[in-house]
């Protein structure tokens, strides 16, 4: 349905016939960590995320999974080496 609270005129999954069904009856403003994200949209009442009604909850447990301005660091797992085989290989190379 079309939002009538914060995102006037935008389609919103939280809007029902009785009004906004999100907790408190309206979306929450973007937090400081959201600055620079391409999903932010500026309205008269402030900056809001187009993907989440409460951006602070997305950042609560770490990096927001929808953030476009943050690159997640991936650590390549090192292969487990059998110490017995490694010592045999080392002795063959001598």
N, C-alpha and C positions, 0 to 999 in steps of 0.2 A: 504494500500500500504506500501511498504518498505520505511523507512525513509532514506533520503540521507543527512540530515543536522547534527543534534546533535546525534540522536540515530541510528547511521549507522548500517544497517542490521536488525533492529527491525521493527515489524509491527506497524504502527501508523495510527490512524483514521484521523489525520489532514493532512496526505500527499495526495496530488492530483497529477495528471499528470504534472501540471504546477509547482509543488513544494509544499512547506509547506503552508497550508492555514491559519495557526494561525497568529495572529496579529504580525507583525514584521518579519514573515517568519521563526521563530524558537521558540522552547520551552524555557522557563525561568528556571534558576537554582533554586534548592531547597533553601528555607530560613532556618534560624537558628532554627526555631520551628520544622522543619522536622527532625532534627538530632535524630537518634534512630529508625526511622520508617522502617518497613520491606519492604516498597514499593520503597525505594530509590535504585537507580542503579547508579553505578559509571561508567562514560565514560571518555575518554581522556580529554574532555573539562570541566568536573566537575561532580557534583552530580545532578541527575535529578529524578523527581518523575515519576513512571511508570503509575500512575493513572490520573494525571492532568498536562496539559501543562504549567500552571502558578500556582505553589503552594502558592504564596503570596496571591492570590485571595481567596483561600480556607481558609486561616487563618485570613482574613480581618474581618470577622464578629464573630470571636470566635474560637473554636476548629474545626480543619479540620475534616470533616465527614469521611474521608478515613484514618485518622491517626491510626496506629496500636499500637503506643507506649503511647498513652494517654487514660486513662479511664475516661469517662464522669461520673460526680457525679450525681446520681439520688436521688432526694429528694422525699420521700414518702409523698403524701398529707395527712394531718390530716383530719379525718372525722369531718364534721360540726355537732356540738352538739346543740340540741335545749335546750336553757336555762330553759324553763318551765319544760320539761321532766327531765332534770338533777336535778332540785331542788326537784321534786317529788320523784325521786329515792333516793336522799340523805336523805329525811325525812323518808322514809320507812326503811332505814337501821339502824336508831337510836333506 
